[in-house]
Each structure stands twice: as structure tokens, then as C-alpha cells.
Amino acid sequence: MESSVITPEDVLESLMNDGTIDALRLKIINQLKANEELKKTTISMVEQSKVLNTPGAEKQTKRELFDALRQELEAPVLEKASRSVWELILDSEGLGKEICDMVERVFCRLSGREPPLFPDSTSGPQQEKEHEDDPSSASRKRSFSEMNGGADHGSNACGEPSAAAEEHTSNLKT
């Protein structure tokens, strides 16, 4: 039996074809709409805008005000929305975990493997501790950077952002 390599593109294509990407996009949009902090920040930015607080702003048409507000606030508002989306995607408890689980299920289906590829650590702390004490253990969990020859590419496990990913997120906040 000939074995073929399942590429990330294969998984992505499957997710796109079965509507999963569209469903995820809708979930992200709905969670952004429900984000009260993002709403409050955006409202505050509009209230403090130079456009609305300039003398004579009340004499401008709605269209002129809207265009000027958009020019002033579009980039900072989109930056905050982008940061919120990344927080959702990297959330190891919510949507981020859901994304990882979906990708794993599709990969398993395409490759003929049985999920889960990376079993949860539900075996208990004692059993996990035993494996940590024995570095020669074949079932020892390796970090993402160990598996990639020390390179840190964003997360060390599904849903656990690496220092580099957290640094990127914190840079966005400033």
C-alpha cells in the first residue's frame, strides 16, 4: 500500500471545502461583535477623535464626517480588532483549542490515523511525573522547539503560545 504525505495545504483545502473555515470565520466575527471591551475602546476612540472635536465639525455632512473618521481611525481600530482575533485564535481553552482539534481530526481522516494524535495529559500528574523523571522514555512529550531542532515558530503545542508568539501579541498591545 502506497503511503502519501498529508501536507498542510491538503488539510487546509479540506477545511475550506467542507465549510469549516467559513464556520470558524463566523464564530470569530460573532465573538468580536460580542467583545464589550473592543466596543468600548472603539466608542472612546470615536468620542476623542480629532475629526469630531474640531470646530466646525457640526457643519460637515455625515458623509464628510464618516470619511474623515474612517481616515483617522480605521488603522487603530483594525489593529485592536486584529489583536482580539489573535487572542481568540491563540486561546488554548476556547476557539484556539477548537481550531487545533478540527485540524487534527481532518489530518487524521486524511491520513487514516486514529485521533487523538497528541493525547491530553488526562493520565494524571503521577504518570506524567514518572515520564518526566526518565529522559530516555520513548513516550516523553517533547516541546515544539525540540521537535523543530530548537527553532521557535509560534507555539510549543496546540494552543500554547511560545515566547515568540506572546512577544508578538504583547508588541501589538503597545
Secondary structure, DSSP 8 states (H G I E B T S, - for coil): -------HHHHHHHHHHTTHHHHHHHHHHHHHHT-HHHHHHHHHHHHT-TTTTSTTGGGS-HHHHHHHHHHHHHHHHHHHHHHHHHHHHH-TTTHHHHHHHHHHHHHHHHHT--S-SS--STT-HHHHHHHHH-TT-TT----HHHHTTT---SEEETTEE-HHHHHHHHHHH-
